[in-house]
Amino acid sequence: MNGTSKNTHELVLGDIVWCHGARVLIDSEIKTSSSHPASERGGPCLYTHGLVIHQDDETDTLFSRFVAVDQGRWIIQGNGLATWWVEVQA
């Protein structure tokens, strides 16, 4: 699988992000958090809800419990300093 590293500010609708051993499809609007102050270096904190489309057998147990409670969804959040591994479609 091909991929690239993106910071939170570079994520877009339709990206598939690897998070805690799961593939998470960003299928919701990316919003700015009003609960987290912007930092001088990282800028504002952004967040979005994503659909977990695959979990491998090694997926973190705590992650799996939260996903089950949230009906297969996960929140991706961070400022411009947080990086994510994102699939690149061939």
Buried (B, 14 or more C-beta within 10 A) or exposed (E): EEEEEBBBBEBEEEBBBBBBBBBBBBBBEBEEBEEBEEEEEBBBBBBBBBBBEEBEEEBBEEBBEBBEEEEEBBEBBBBBEBEBEBBEEE
